[in-house]
Amino acid sequence: MTLIRYLVAGTYLLALAAPATAFAQEKPLNLNGEWTTDCLAIGKNDRHGYITRITIRDKEVTATSQIYAKNSCKIVRRRKTATHRPS
């Protein structure tokens, strides 16, 4: 009875491993290009945000990230303050 259990377990393992082996033999995808994330929230209470851009050309990978003060990833412009002009 134990031998049958080992055979059944071995059959299940082969069935699980077969698709992975076939997938590993496929040609890799062409990832060349530029990839940009959505605005991702970070910080305490998701207060801030960042966007990451990854560029892939042949075997060279370049990544840059921009951090924003608001979690909407919009640039915050300061209000112009009134200047005091002496009379």
Buried (B, 14 or more C-beta within 10 A) or exposed (E): EEEEEEEEEEEEEEEEEEEEEEEEEEEEEEEEEEEEEEBBBEEEEEEBBBBEEBBBEEEEEEEEEEEBEEBEBEEEEEEEEEEEEEE
